[in-house]
């Protein structure tokens, strides 16, 4: 498509068509299930705050082959797992993960240095490198291993994600997944292989813990929290949480970083402003936790800072990237009982679609320039106090890894901006595409210039 942030017709074409034809009060059929679009911020707030009443839809059974864990659990079981996993994402624990962020991003930049060489500038498709870097980060922070050891899991999960998107675009026939088709066999083989690798990693870690040799990574913290609980998770449940660590931890941050680089390539003035801030706040090559905190605003603050500057360029840019290109374009819930919103009454079982990508662009909330890249809108309280910005969800089920992802993104952007300037290559093709998360379908071809 022509470079534009008006990506709704491409990303959610069926809902865009329904909205255009029938207006805001519309619904669509997914097989026998009606899906109602919810565009009122106050109704969305109610739905997302009552997670026992409005639960995640069961969806296509193939989806559960990718990753189960916290994201797919409900009610008391969800609450139990959330309690056990919370310690791993505490702000104090995140401080210790900054060196892993630095090491992984530094390795990626070294690869770019080799490609650019003495030429000074070169075209690079940064998308696969960002995927590898965020994969390396989650491997190191979750399991204490490098990306090379976790590469097989990422390759398998990426393949699984593509298969799942194919399955979601076809009519689901109950029982079809049990037929020995080539597609079904490959999905199950991938699931078994991933679980086998993770099972081996977990067994080694449990043995190390028995020998009082536990590591302070996500898996170690999770297992320690689990062992302290009288009725903790089974090994199978821990494996599902690890699969979720791997997929969500890598895909979400890679999506955020690639769209941020694409946006800054198009808006050079903001790239320059962000670089100036990075060079001012980070006098050293590798920023630490406190320095990264200086790039924060409002509700995303992880700890106390001494900086009183009102404008935080990098933080605003990241939030604006999340507003325009949220990793999850749509969230969905299913009502467990009949519910009423104003004059509208909905029976139990109806799917409620919460379109972040539409709320993030609503001109009634964001103004006439809602489809434009303007990070300064995040200087003040964005969304006028309404629930119109929720890239990580909202309420009790807000993404547990939100602070992890934002800290990693800040580290990566700070290191990239110090080392390189970048602009869109003539070969760049703007094609936002959903493969679970929102990704550039044809890569992100940029011209990197060494500073």
N, C-alpha and C positions, 0 to 999 in steps of 0.2 A: 504494500500500500504506500501511497505518498506519505512522507514523514509527517505525522500528525499524532496528537495525543487523543484524538477522537477514535479510540480503538474498540468501543463497545460493539459496533456492528460486526466486527471481525471475531471478537473474543466470545461474546454470547449472542450469536445471531438469532436464535429462536426466540429468546426473550426480547431482544431488540425489535423483532418483527411484531411480536404480540403487543408491546408497548406502543409502537407506532400505529398499529391498527385499532387497538381497543382502549388505549389510555392507561393510566396508572393502576386502575383497579382491574387487573387481568390475571388470568391463570393459563397454564399449559398442561397438557396431559403427557405423563411419562408412563406409557403402557396404561395400566388401570389406575395409576396414582395421579391425582390432580396436584399441581404445584402452583401455589399462589405467591406472586411477587409482593413483598412487604417493603414499602418505600417510606413509611412514616418513622422517623427516628425514635419517637416515644414508644411506638409499638415494638420496634426492634429492641429497645432498652428492656421492655417488659419480658420479651421472649428470651433474651440472653441472660437475664437475671434469674429466671425460674428454670434452672437446668434439670430439675426433677420432673417438671411438667412438659417442657419442650425439649425433647431429646434428639440426638442425631439420627437421621434416617438410616434404616438398615442397609439400603443401597444394593449394588451389584455384589454378589458373593465373591467375585474375583478380587474385589478391592481388598478384602481381608487377607488375601495371599501376600500382599505387599508388606503391610505392617499393621499389627493390632495395637495392643498396649493402651496407654492412657487415652489416646485420641478416639478410640472406639468403645470405651467402657462407659457405663451409665450408673447413676444413683450411688448406692453405698459402695459398690465395688470400685467405681471411679474415685470416690472420696478416699477410700483406703489406699489406692495406688498413688493418688496425688499427695497424700500425706507422707508416704514412704519416699517419693521421688523429690519432694520439695527441698530437702537438705542439699541435694546435688547442685541446685541452681541458686543457692543463697549468695548474696552479694559478696560475702567474705570468701566463699569458695571460688567465685569468678575471678577474684584478684589473682589467684594462683595459676589461672589459665592464660594470662596475658603472654607469658613467654612462649607458649605453644602457638598463639596467634602470630607472634613476631617471627618465629622460626618458619612456619608454614608460608607466610606471605613473603618472607625474605627469599625462600627457595624459589617461589614463583617469579619474583623480580629478577633473580639470577638467571632464570631461563630466558626472560625477556631480554636481559643484557646480552646473552649469547646470540639471540636472533638479531638484535639491532647492531651489535658489533661496533665497528668503527664508522658505520654509515651515518650515525647520528639519529636517523629516523627510519622506520620500517612499518609496513602494514602487518598487523597481527590480529588474528581472530581471538579475542581475549576470553570468549565464553568458555571453551574447554579448559583453559588455564584457571579461571575462577572456580569452575566446578571441581577441578583437581585440588585447588588450594583449600576450599571449604571442606572437601572430603578429608584432606590431610588433617585439618583442624579437628574435626569430629573424631577422627581415629586417635589422635594424640590426647585430646582432652577426655574422651570417653573411655578409651581402652589402653592408653599409654603406648600405642604402636604407631608406626608411621603409615603414610598413605599406601606405600607399596604393599604392606601386609593386608590392608583393608581394601585394596583395589578390586579384588574379586567380588566382594560384597557390593561395592558400588556399581560395578558393571552389571551384576545380576539384578540389582534393584532398579537400575535405569531401564533395563530390558523389561522388567515386570511392569514398571510404570507405563511404558508405551503400550504394552499388551492390555493393560487395564483401561487405558483411554480408548482403545479400539473396542473393547467389550462394552464400555459405557455408551458408545455411539450406535450400538445395535440393540435390538429388542431382546430383553432377557427372557429366556424360556426356562421355566423351573426344571431343575434336574439336568440341564444341558451340560453343566460343568463336570458331571460324572462320566460323560461319554469319553472314550479313549481317542479323542481327536488329537491331531498334532499340536494344536494350540493349547489344549488342556494339559497334555502331557508335559509340554515345555514349562507352563506356569507352575505345575506341581514339582517338577524337577528343580526349577529355580528356587522355589520355597524351601525344599528339602536341603539343597546345597547351602543356602544362606544359614539355615538353622543349624546345620552340622558344624559350620565354621564357628558360629557364635557359641554353640554348646561347648566346643573345645576351648574357646577363650575363657568362658565362664568357669569351667572346671579347673583350669589352671589357676584362675584368680582365687577361687574358693580354697584350693590347696595352699596357695601363698598366704591367704588370711589365716589358715590353721597354723601356719608356721610363723605367725606374727610379722608378715612381710607384705601388708596391704599397701596399695598406692592411693594417693589422694586425687584420683581421677573420677569421672562420673560413675563408672562401673563400681569402683571401690567404695565410693560414698553410698551408692544405691544398695550394694550388698551389705554394707555395715548397718545401714538403716533397716534393711530387711531382716537381718539376723536379730536385731534388738526387739523386733515386733514379735509378739507371741504367736500370732497367726499371720505370718508374712506371705510373700509371693512364692509360688512354686518356681522351679527352674524354667518350666515352659513359659510362665508369665514373665520372668526376667528376660528371656530370649525375645519375647514380643516387644518389651520396652526397649531392648537394645536395637531391634530392627527399626523402631520408631526414632531412636536417637540418630541412627545412621541416616535414615531418609530425610526426616524433617530438619535435622541439624545441618545437613549439607545443602539440600535443595532450596530452602527458604533464603538462606544468606547469599547463596550464589545468585539467585534471582534478584535480590535487592542490589547487590554489587554491580551486576551487569547493566541493569537499567540505570543505575546512578552514573556509571561511566558513559553510557550512551547519551544521557541527558546533559552531562557536563561537556561532552564532545560537541553537542549542538549549541550549548549556551556557554561560550568561552569566558564571558564576563564573570559568571558564577564560579567557573573553574579557577579563575585567577583569584577571586575573593577567598575561596576555600583554601587555596595554596598559601596565600598570604597569612591566613589565620594559623594554618598548620606550622609554617615556618616560625611564626611568632610564639606560639604556645609550646612547640616542641623544638628546643634548641639542639637536641640530640637526634641521632638517626632513629633510634627505637624508643617510642614513647612508652611510658609506664601507665599503670592504672589511674593514678591521680591526674596525670596529664590528659588522658583520654576523657576523664570526667569533666574536664574543662570544656569539652565540646558538647555538653549536654544542656537540655532545656527542660523546664517544667516537670511533668509526671514521669519522665524517663530518667530522672536523676538516680544514680545508683548509690551515691554516698555524698559526704560533705565536701565542698570545694571552696577554695579561697578566692577564686576568680569572680569578679563582679561585673564583667563585661556583659552588656545586654544582648549583643548580637553573637550568635554561635552559628557560624556559616555551615560547617560540616553537618551538624545535627539537623538544621533546617532543611538542607539539601536531601539528606537521607529520608526525612519524613515526607518531603514533597515527592520523592521518588516512590515511596510506599503509597502515597495518595493516588498518584497517576497510574502506577503499575503494581498494584497489590499482588503478592505471591498467590493468594487465593482470591480469585475474582468473585466467587459466590460462597456463602455459607448457607447451610440448610439445617432445619430442625423439623421434627414431626410432633404434632400435638398428640398427647396421650389421652386427652378427653376433649369434649366439645368446649370450644372457647369463643369468646365474643370480644371483638375490637370495635368499639363505637357501634355503628349500625350493622356491622358485618358479623355474622355468626358462621363459624366453621366447625364441621364435624371432626371427630377424632380420626387420626390417620392421614390428614391432609399434610402435604409437605409445604413448609413455609420457607421460601427462598429469600435470603437476606443478601442483596446484591451490593457488596462493598464497592465494586467498581462503578455502580450507578450513584450511590450515596456520596462517594468521593468526588463526583463530578456535578452534583446538583447545584445549578446556578442560584436557586432560592437560598441556599446555605452559604455557598462559596463565592457568589457574585458572578457577574457576566463573564469574567475571565477564568471560570472554573476549569476549562480544558487547557489552560496555559500553565507553563512551568514558572511558578512564582514562589520560591522558597520563603520569601519574606512574610507570607501569610502565616507562618508558624512562629513569628516573633511574639504575637499575642496568642490568646487562647483560641485555637483553631476550631472551626465548626460552630462558633457562637454558643458553646455549651450544650449543643445537641449531639446525640450519638450518630455522627455522620462520618466518623473516621475510626475504623477498627481493623487495621491490617493484620493484627494479631488476635482478632476476636475481642470479646469484652465479657465482663462479669466473672462468675466463678470459673468458667472454662476458658478464660484467656490463656493463650499459649504460655506454657510454663517456661519455654526457652526464649522468651522475648528479650530479656536483658542480655542473655548470652549472645543472641544474634546481633543486637545493636552494638554491643561492645566489640565483637569481632569485626563488624562492618566499619566501625570508626577506626579501628587499628589498621585494617586493610587500606581504607581510603587515605589515611594519613601517610602511610608508607608509600603508596602509589603516587600521591600528589607531590611528595618530596622528590621522587626519582624521575617522574615522567610528566610531560604534558601530552594531551591526546586530542584528536579530532576524528570525525567520521571519515571513513574511507569512501571514495566514489563507488566501491563495490559493496558497501553496506546496503542490505535490503531490510527495510523496516517491516517485520512480520511477527507481531506478538502472537504467541501460540500457547495454548494450555496443554501441558503434559504433567498433570497434577498441579504443578505450579506454573506461573506465567513466565514463559521463556522466549528468547528470540529464535524463531524457527530456523533461520538461515545463518545463525551465529552473529557475532558482534565484531565486524571488521573495522578496526580503528587504526589510525596512523599514530604510532607512538614515537615521541621525540624525547631523547635522553636529555636531562637537565644537567 
